[in-house]
């Protein structure tokens, strides 16, 4: 099981690696499409997705922790439509503005985690295929998922 400190360390890693990977991107690099397993998103769209995910986390996690045990928070949730909407909402941001928002949103999530009551972090919850303590679901979505996207966006690209 993930501890509060491990989750905070993981979120800090997401910030560091996101900023490190994008630090050398030239303006045209942001427009490059990453591998097809990312659904054809550009690097900029991936960072828009990550930023939007962090941005909605406090409300989403509060809702997740408030659900009765056994109720799936993803019931009726169209992840593809949600992702498209969130990515489109960040599309107008410039690259520097996007990365400032990326950093700020993850820092706010860290502060949220620090303040979250232990009983909410440990509450068992379900979100689609993810089931377990809220803190483990957060780790999967906010750390592991984010790092996978960051490294994908920084790696191989197709022209």
C-alpha positions as CSV (number, residue, x, y, z in Angstrom):
1,X,0.0,0.0,0.0
2,X,1.1,3.5,-0.8
3,X,2.0,5.8,2.0
4,X,1.2,9.6,2.1
5,X,5.0,10.3,1.8
6,X,5.4,7.9,-1.1
7,X,2.5,9.6,-2.9
8,X,3.9,13.0,-2.3
9,X,7.4,11.9,-3.5
10,X,5.7,10.4,-6.6
11,X,3.9,13.6,-7.4
12,X,7.1,15.5,-6.9
13,X,8.8,13.1,-9.4
14,X,6.0,13.8,-11.9
15,X,6.7,17.6,-11.7
16,X,10.5,17.1,-11.9
17,X,10.4,14.7,-14.8
18,X,7.7,16.6,-16.7
19,X,9.8,19.8,-16.5
20,X,13.0,17.9,-17.3
21,X,11.6,16.1,-20.4
22,X,10.1,19.2,-21.9
23,X,13.0,21.6,-21.1
24,X,14.7,20.8,-24.4
25,X,11.6,20.9,-26.6
26,X,11.7,23.4,-29.4
27,X,8.4,25.0,-30.5
28,X,7.9,22.4,-33.3
29,X,8.6,19.5,-30.9
30,X,5.4,20.3,-29.0
31,X,3.4,19.6,-32.2
32,X,4.9,16.2,-32.8
33,X,2.6,13.2,-32.5
34,X,3.7,10.5,-30.1
35,X,3.3,6.8,-30.7
36,X,-0.1,5.5,-31.7
37,X,-0.6,3.9,-28.2
38,X,-1.3,7.5,-27.0
39,X,-4.3,7.8,-29.3
40,X,-2.5,10.1,-31.7
41,X,-2.0,12.9,-29.2
42,X,0.7,15.4,-29.7
43,X,3.2,16.1,-26.9
44,X,1.4,19.3,-26.0
45,X,-1.9,17.4,-25.8
46,X,-0.4,14.9,-23.5
47,X,0.7,17.7,-21.1
48,X,-2.7,19.2,-21.5
49,X,-4.2,15.9,-20.4
50,X,-1.9,15.6,-17.4
51,X,-2.5,19.1,-16.3
52,X,-6.3,18.8,-16.6
53,X,-6.2,15.5,-14.6
54,X,-4.2,17.1,-11.8
55,X,-6.5,20.2,-11.9
56,X,-9.7,18.2,-11.2
57,X,-8.1,15.8,-8.7
58,X,-9.2,17.5,-5.5
59,X,-12.9,17.4,-6.4
60,X,-12.7,14.0,-8.0
61,X,-10.9,12.4,-5.1
62,X,-13.3,14.0,-2.6
63,X,-16.2,12.5,-4.6
64,X,-14.4,9.1,-4.8
65,X,-13.8,9.1,-1.0
66,X,-17.4,10.0,-0.3
67,X,-18.9,7.1,-2.3
68,X,-20.2,4.1,-0.5
69,X,-17.8,1.1,-0.6
70,X,-18.5,-1.1,-3.6
71,X,-19.9,1.7,-5.7
72,X,-17.8,2.3,-8.9
73,X,-17.0,6.0,-9.4
74,X,-16.5,5.2,-13.1
75,X,-20.0,4.0,-13.7
76,X,-21.5,6.0,-16.5
77,X,-18.2,7.8,-17.0
78,X,-17.0,8.1,-20.6
79,X,-13.2,8.4,-20.2
80,X,-12.6,9.1,-23.9
81,X,-15.1,12.0,-24.1
82,X,-13.7,13.3,-20.8
83,X,-10.1,13.2,-22.1
84,X,-11.1,14.9,-25.3
85,X,-12.8,17.7,-23.5
86,X,-10.0,18.2,-21.0
87,X,-7.3,18.2,-23.7
88,X,-9.3,20.7,-25.9
89,X,-9.7,23.0,-22.9
90,X,-5.8,23.3,-22.6
91,X,-5.2,23.6,-26.3
92,X,-5.2,27.4,-26.4
93,X,-2.4,27.6,-23.8
94,X,1.1,28.5,-24.9
95,X,3.8,25.9,-24.0
96,X,5.3,28.0,-21.2
97,X,1.8,28.7,-19.9
98,X,0.9,25.0,-20.1
99,X,4.0,23.9,-18.2
100,X,3.4,26.6,-15.5
101,X,-0.1,25.2,-15.1
102,X,1.2,21.6,-15.1
103,X,3.6,22.5,-12.2
104,X,1.1,24.5,-10.3
105,X,-1.7,21.9,-10.6
106,X,0.6,19.1,-9.3
107,X,1.8,21.3,-6.5
108,X,-1.8,21.9,-5.5
109,X,-2.4,18.1,-5.5
110,X,0.6,17.7,-3.2
111,X,-0.9,20.3,-0.8
112,X,-4.3,18.5,-1.1
113,X,-2.7,15.2,-0.2
114,X,-0.9,16.7,2.8
115,X,-4.2,18.0,4.1
116,X,-6.3,15.0,3.3
117,X,-7.6,13.1,6.4
118,X,-5.9,9.7,6.8
119,X,-9.3,7.9,6.9
120,X,-10.2,9.3,3.4
121,X,-6.8,8.2,2.0
122,X,-7.3,4.7,3.4
123,X,-11.0,4.3,2.4
124,X,-11.6,1.5,0.0
125,X,-12.9,2.7,-3.3
126,X,-13.5,1.6,-6.9
127,X,-12.7,3.5,-10.1
128,X,-13.2,1.2,-13.1
129,X,-10.6,-1.5,-12.9
130,X,-8.8,0.2,-10.0
131,X,-10.0,-1.0,-6.6
132,X,-8.4,-0.4,-3.2
133,X,-7.6,2.4,-0.8
134,X,-8.1,5.9,-2.3
135,X,-4.4,6.6,-1.9
136,X,-3.5,3.6,-4.1
137,X,-5.9,4.7,-6.8
138,X,-4.4,8.2,-6.6
139,X,-0.9,6.7,-7.0
140,X,-2.0,4.7,-10.1
141,X,-3.8,7.6,-11.8
142,X,-1.6,10.6,-10.8
143,X,1.9,9.1,-10.5
144,X,2.2,5.9,-12.6
145,X,-0.2,7.0,-15.3
146,X,1.5,10.5,-15.5
147,X,5.1,9.1,-15.6
148,X,4.1,6.7,-18.4
149,X,2.7,9.6,-20.4
150,X,5.8,11.8,-19.7
151,X,8.2,9.2,-20.8
152,X,6.1,8.4,-23.9
153,X,6.0,12.0,-24.9
154,X,9.7,12.4,-24.4
155,X,10.6,9.2,-26.3
156,X,10.1,8.0,-29.8
157,X,8.0,10.2,-32.1
158,X,6.6,9.8,-35.6
159,X,6.8,12.8,-37.9
